[in-house]
Amino acid sequence: MTEDVVANAGQTNSKKVGWEAFVKQDVLNFMMSHNLQAITVDDGGGKKGVIKRTSKGDFSVQITSNETL
């Protein structure tokens, strides 16, 4: 479960979405619909996404991950 985010977890036909796609789509859409300036999401397993609105009105997306080998 730490590798993928499950969209619509309550439904039987769940669609798995990669972390990067989740941040760039769902989180960005949430941020824009609520007119937020910045948002940070963390999956608790080492993956983190930060989206910030720039002074020009664009969005800056930063995605990081930590992996233990």
C-alpha positions as CSV (number, residue, x, y, z in Angstrom):
1,M,0.0,0.0,0.0
2,T,2.9,2.4,0.5
3,E,3.9,2.0,-3.2
4,D,0.5,3.1,-4.5
5,V,-2.4,5.3,-3.4
6,V,-5.7,3.7,-3.9
7,A,-8.4,6.0,-5.3
8,N,-12.0,5.3,-4.3
9,A,-11.0,2.8,-1.6
10,G,-14.6,2.1,-0.7
11,Q,-15.4,0.7,-4.1
12,T,-14.7,-2.8,-5.3
13,N,-13.3,-1.7,-8.6
14,S,-10.5,0.4,-7.1
15,K,-8.1,2.1,-9.4
16,K,-4.5,2.3,-8.3
17,V,-2.7,5.6,-9.0
18,G,1.0,6.2,-8.7
19,W,2.2,8.7,-6.1
20,E,3.5,11.2,-8.6
21,A,0.2,11.2,-10.5
22,F,-1.8,11.5,-7.3
23,V,0.2,14.6,-6.3
24,K,0.1,16.2,-9.8
25,Q,-3.6,15.5,-10.3
26,D,-5.8,15.0,-7.2
27,V,-3.7,17.2,-4.8
28,L,-3.3,19.9,-7.3
29,N,-7.0,19.9,-8.2
30,F,-7.8,20.1,-4.4
31,M,-5.4,23.0,-4.0
32,M,-6.8,25.0,-6.9
33,S,-10.5,24.3,-6.0
34,H,-9.8,25.6,-2.4
35,N,-7.6,28.5,-3.6
36,L,-4.7,27.5,-1.4
37,Q,-1.2,29.0,-1.7
38,A,0.7,25.8,-0.7
39,I,0.1,22.3,0.3
40,T,2.2,19.4,1.6
41,V,1.3,15.7,1.5
42,D,3.1,12.9,3.1
43,D,2.3,9.2,2.8
44,G,4.1,8.2,6.1
45,G,6.4,5.9,4.2
46,G,9.0,8.4,3.0
47,K,7.2,9.9,0.0
48,K,6.4,13.6,0.2
49,G,4.8,16.1,-2.2
50,V,4.9,19.9,-2.0
51,I,3.0,22.2,-4.3
52,K,3.3,26.0,-4.1
53,R,1.8,28.8,-6.1
54,T,4.5,31.1,-7.5
55,S,4.4,34.9,-7.6
56,K,3.5,34.6,-11.3
57,G,0.5,32.4,-10.5
58,D,2.1,29.1,-11.7
59,F,2.5,26.0,-9.6
60,S,5.8,24.6,-8.4
61,V,5.6,20.8,-7.7
62,Q,8.3,19.0,-5.7
63,I,8.1,15.3,-5.1
64,T,10.6,13.5,-2.9
65,S,11.0,9.9,-1.7
66,N,13.3,8.0,0.7
67,E,14.1,4.4,0.1
68,T,15.8,2.0,2.4
69,L,18.0,-0.5,0.6
